Amino acid sequence: MRLILLGPPGCGKGTQAKLLSQRKHLEHIGTGDILREAIRQHTAAGRRAKPYVDGGKLVPDDLVNDVIAERFNRDDRPERFVMDGYPRTLAQAAAFDQVLRQQFLDPTAVILLQVDDEEIIDRVSERWSCPKSGCKATYHTVSNPPKVSGICDYCGTKLVQRADDNPQTVRARLIVYHSNTEALVGHYRAQGLLHEVRGSGPIEEIYANIIKVLNCQAGPTC
Ligand code: AMP
């Protein structure tokens, strides 16, 4: 299975991608995580991306396209994956189409997770996440708090709030999202790949709805 998750910041793409990756044995490719790690390690890509990420703007297409192309052109390229946060623009979708074509990999489906803007602003402002690579669990102080305040349930790491998860930057990210999404949605709808799933409600219910539209209840390998 090869999935692309679309949706506004804080719609639950990361959470659902993590579940899909664990339960359906898919590689989870999150460009936000990749860029934050590059920024933390002060790589050339990280230094270039930082001002965009901090300001809630999209990093330039060529930077993120190169990161993805490099990942897919390696010998251990992912065959089964869930994309979380890429592509985000029409130019990225065109570049990704080409990368997949070159690798003879067809996407199975594109899932658009829909959540209203006001709910997004609330969710993201109250979001805390585990910074540990390989964990990256996220919490909401009211609807999904950790068992021990400020500590990750799964690995015991101290939770952090992302620098770009504040109401002002979230509003900027939503404007960016809305101005790019329609074209992206049209692109995948025209390919017959798009499925819309409501992103509000309990996490397991949303997961079940994704599985329902994918029509792949059985086993980890569908
Ligand atoms: P996310 O964790 O997906 O919310 O991404 C956090 C930030 O990383 C975004 O606000 C952008 O600055 C940057 N970013 C992540 N993915 C992309 C992408 N596909 N294109 C451009 N910028 C991205």
Boltz pocket constraint, residues with backbone or C-beta under 6 A from the ligand:
constraints:
  - pocket:
      binder: B
      contacts: [[A, 9], [A, 10], [A, 31], [A, 32], [A, 33], [A, 35], [A, 49], [A, 52], [A, 53], [A, 54], [A, 56], [A, 57], [A, 58], [A, 59], [A, 60], [A, 64], [A, 84], [A, 85], [A, 86], [A, 87], [A, 88], [A, 89], [A, 92], [A, 164], [A, 173]]
      max_distance: 6.0
